[in-house]
Amino acid sequence: MQKRQHRQPLSAARMQKRPRGRRYLFDLQAGLPDLPPFTGMLDLYERKRGQNAVMKRSELDFRDLRGWHGLFALYEFDAALDGGYCRLMGEEYRGFFGDAMKQGMRFMDVEDTVRADLLHYLRGLLRAPAAGYFTGHMSYRGREHVAVSVLDLPAADAEGRVRYLLSFVASALFA
């Protein structure tokens, strides 16, 4: 079994204030973040990536997501990172985004007021590569101010191009 690497504390990340919380960016070259709601997923990611900067998406098996199926989304970009879409989205995950983002939806179809910031953030994670973490409050199926954490992890295609994002949500609603 592979030895667990040192995990970065929240203070090591680059923080950005957002209207409903805070977004943190972790340089993966310095190691994975230490984020207790996602320890199991981060351990899995670490095992799957081995000595690589990021894991290959093909290494992720649907069974690996046991307990996270509804709380998971997979975003896929084209090779140039110019466009992409939401390939998979769990039902509980979708509850935080309503119609703003749905399974099968292309990024170019996302509302204009959201699209530029979303694409800038997602492309930044893929290019760095970096892990993203949001903590704050979001609406969930009509309930306002639901505490939520979101973890975004980059993944590579079979040729090693980083063009997927694995996204997970955690909330006391699902504990």
PyMOL commands that set and color helices and strands:
alter all, ss='L'
color gray80, all
select helices_A, chain A and resi 10-12+28-30+36-49+57-59+62-65+69-71+91-95+107-109+112-127+172-174
alter helices_A, ss='H'
color red, helices_A
select strands_A, chain A and resi 14-18+21-27+55-56+72-77+84-89+130-140+143-156+162-170
alter strands_A, ss='S'
color yellow, strands_A
deselect
rebuild
show_as cartoon
